[in-house]
């Protein structure tokens, strides 16, 4: 016996690949670090003699254990938009905001405010934008939110096909949140996602965190918190 060849193939495939070659007398130990948790694999050990003849061991089938923690939510950003209502009888119990005639820059970036006019605070809207790279086997993105009581709870699940930022979504974000969004068309790459939350209430602090969840039960670490005091 001259050497051993350890080979692998996906369970339903036909082509074997050699992972390592071991000389006769060497301990036969190999850790397969390139196998994906998504597949079953067949393994065999070939013994090769001086004449180049090969004989195979029994074929064994195995599947890597999936890590329970996988991936990372990157660059989570919070965008805020305030819709102002002018002279609305429905909103007479809300605080009055007077826009400074010298400036139209206001807290929470209210849209459409005109200098010198009085407005009643309307509803607030928020958008979360984040990047996630390890998408194989992803089920969705769990949004966690805390509001008036400060307790962080599961709030809504964003499915990848619904939350991915397309060119159309990017244009809508730009229209709604304006220059304060600080994002450009580079986020239209299939790796950036969004979540929209409407109806924020004045005087309430909102905290958001995001977690990626996989079909096999693995999850990402919770993202960092982003907070808005509306």
C-alpha positions, -999 to +999 in steps of 0.1 A: +000+000+000+014+034-010-012+059-001-048+067+008-071+092-009-100+107+010-128+116-014-161+134-011-192+142-032-226+156-026-251+128-019-269+131-053-239+139-074-217+115-093-183+133-094-159+125-065-133+151-054-101+142-035-099+161-003-065+149+009-039+123+001-022+105+030+010+084+027+009+049+040+016+047+077+002+083+084-026+085+108-059+089+089-075+120+103-091+148+084-115+176+093-137+187+065-141+225+069-155+232+034-187+212+037-220+232+037-247+224+063-272+225+034-261+192+019-256+156+027-222+143+016-208+108+007-173+100+018-150+071+008-113+062+015-094+048-015-063+026-009-038+029-037-010+003-042+023+004-061+007-005-094-018+024-091-047+000-084-074+014-061-098-002-037-126+017-019-139+016+016-175+015+024-192+048+015-204+068+045-229+096+043-228+126+067-241+162+070-223+189+089-240+203+120-253+238+114-240+264+137-267+278+158-253+314+154-246+326+119-241+358+100-242+394+112-266+423+107-244+451+093-247+489+092-282+492+107-296+527+101-327+544+112-345+570+090-372+593+104-400+611+086-426+634+102-459+642+085-471+676+096-508+685+096-519+721+093-552+734+109-565+699+114-596+697+137-588+660+143-554+668+158-563+697+181-549+678+211-514+676+196-486+702+203-483+731+179-451+736+160-441+770+146-416+768+118-387+793+122-390+817+092-352+817+089-349+779+087-370+750+076-348+725+094-369+708+121-366+679+145-372+645+129-370+660+094-407+669+089-416+671+052-434+700+035-430+725+064-431+761+053-414+789+072-437+811+093-466+786+093-481+768+122-485+730+121-498+704+144-475+674+149-488+645+128-478+609+127-442+598+125-427+572+103-394+552+105-375+530+082-347+506+091-320+498+065-294+471+070-270+448+052-268+411+055-244+389+034-248+352+045-282+346+029-281+309+020-309+292+038-323+325+053-359+325+064-364+361+073-354+390+095-371+394+128-377+430+138-377+437+176-392+469+189-398+485+223-421+514+228-437+530+258-430+502+283-394+498+272-397+460+268-381+447+236-405+423+218-407+405+185-426+430+163-427+418+127-410+393+104-395+406+071-392+380+044-361+384+022-381+388-010-403+414+005-376+434+022-348+435-003-340+470-016-347+473-053-341+503-074-378+512-070-376+509-032-344+530-031-361+557-051-391+557-027-367+559+003-350+590-013-384+606-020-398+600+015-367+606+037-347+629+015-310+638+019-311+628+056-312+592+045-274+593+037-277+564+014-270+560-023-278+536-051-250+513-040-274+497-016-293+482-046-271+451-045-293+423-032-276+425+002-295+454+017-330+452+032-355+476+047-384+477+071-410+505+073-428+514+105-457+539+104-478+556+130-451+565+156-466+584+185-454+617+198-436+616+231-426+579+228-391+564+226-388+535+201-359+511+201-353+487+172-330+456+168-329+431+140-321+394+139-317+371+109-334+337+112-325+306+091-347+278+080-326+253+100-332+272+132-299+291+133-300+329+140-276+358+138-267+378+169-291+406+176-280+438+158-270+469+177-299+490+189-311+521+171-334+545+190-356+574+181-374+596+207-402+609+186 
